[in-house]
Amino acid sequence: MSDNWLQELEQNLDSKLERFLRSNPYQDFLLNEQFERDQGYKLMRKELQLKDAANKLRKELIELVKQIRLWKERSKRAEKYGAHSLAIKADKHIQNLISEGEEIWSNLKQLGDNLRDIEKQSLTLNEVSSSTSSTIEKEWRDFEAQQELDDLKQKKAN
């Protein structure tokens, strides 16, 4: 029962809003413009988060490469001085580091894919925003021209 009245209220408010926006096209334009602006800000924040995460992963990769080089040197030194079991352990550790690096690389690639998607969405939003602006401008000019025409007709009739 309680969901029903809430649904009715929501539908009633939606229909009132639609009627208001139909009778006030400029308010509809402003509402859409604000929505597009909000979407743009969300996309920018997401883009910044993705870039920040990518930078962190790049730094991790750089540190990992340093660790791999260090352990390769250690493995060679252990092998050179006959510490074969230590060299084997170092080689296993190197493989673990390489696996970790491959995982980070995969995550970095995924972030890059996500970033490209965000950039496409931003471009699409900008195109829609430009289109909407030019459409409302034309509608407004048409509205003003119609008002002037109506005024002239009314003056002529009087």
Disulfide bonds with the S-S distance in Angstrom:
none
